[in-house]
Amino acid sequence: MSNEEIAHEFPNIIKVYKDGRVERFLGTSTVPPSTHPENGVQSKDVVISQEPAISARLYIPKSAATSSPQTKLPLLVYFHGGGFCIESSFSPTYHNYLNTLVSEANVVAVSVDYRLAPENPLPAAYDDSWAALKWVASHFDGNGSEDWLNRFADLGGVFFGGDSAGANIAHNMALKLGCEGLVGVKLIGIVLIHPYFWGTEPVGEELTIPAAKREYVAALWRFACPLSIGSDDPLFNPGKDPKLGELGCEKVLVCVAEKDVFKDRGWHYSEVLKKSGWNGVVEVIEAKGEEHVFHLRNPTCENAVAMKKKIASFLN
C-alpha cells in the first residue's frame, strides 16, 4: 500500500491517509493566553483531565479584577466549531472571538478543548464536554481547583454556547443536563450559532441544495461519528429526539445566516423545540447576506458586531 493512498478527504478541511496519517488544513495554529491590550480581558489555560486529555482556556473581563468579591459574573461555557474534526480553543480564531465576546458581555468564559475525530470519533467530544461541565460544577461552593471560577463565576447563572459543531455540542449538553441533572450548575440559556444539525428529509429551502452538497454534510457527520445511524441520529437531528422537551434551560438563542446551508435547520430546530413540550423561550435571528460562521472570518463587519451585541444582551 502506498503511503499516499487516501481513505477520507474533505477538501480544504481534512485528509486521512490509509496508513492512518491525518492532515488538517484549518485550525492547527495556536496562540498563547494573554491579557488583551485593548479590552483588558485576561485568559489562561487549565488542564481538566490528563486521561483523556481535556483542557480549556478561561477568560475574565477587565471588570472582574476591579469589582467587589461579592460580585459574581455570568459564566459562559463555549464549545468551538470545526465539524468535530478541526480547530481548537487555542486557535487565533477562537481566542480572538472569546476575547471580544467576554469584553462585550462582561462574563467569565470557559472555552472547552475537546478531542477531535477521526483519532477520537464521537462520542468523544460529547464525553469530554460533559467532563468539562462536571469540572465546572465542582466549583459551585467556591472550593474548586480553579481560582478564577471560585472568585468570579456565578454558577447560578450559566450559559452554554457554540458555533456549528460547537452549537451541536451546546444543545446536546443542555439536553443531557435536563435529563440527568448537574448538581451545582443552574443553566439559564444556550446560544446556538449556525448549529450543525441535519436530517434525511429536507426542511425549508433544503430541497434547492444540490444533492452533492447534502451528501457532503451527511458524509462529514458519518466521518466524525462512524457508529451513528446517520443523518437522523438524534444527536444530529434534534427533531428525532423524543426527549427534546427536557432541554435543561429557560431560553435559547439561535443565530442563522441567510446563505448558510444549515440556515433552515436552525429555524426548524426552533419550531420542533416549541412543539416538544419544553416550556422555555426560543428566539431566532438571521443575518442577511451572510454565510456559515461569517462572524469568525469577518468579526468587525456590521452583521458580526450586531450578532455579538445580541448575544451579549442574551447573556445578561
Buried (B, 14 or more C-beta within 10 A) or exposed (E): EEEEEEBBEBEEBBBBBEEEEBEBEBBEEEBEBEEBEEEBBBBBBBEBEEEEEBBBBBBBBBBBEEBEEEEBBBBBBBBBBBBBBBBBBBBEBBBBBBBBBBBBBBBBBBBBBBBBBBEBBBBBBBBBBBBBBBBBBBBBEEEBEBEBBBBBBBBBBBBBBBBBBBBBBBBBBBBBBBEEEBEBBBBBBBBBBBBBBBBEEBBBEBEEBEEEEBEBBBEBBBBBBEEBEBBBBBBBBBBBBEEBBBBBBBBBBBBBBEEBBBBBBBBBBBBBBEEBEBEBEBEBBBBEEBBBBBBBEEBEBEBBBEBBEBBBEBBE
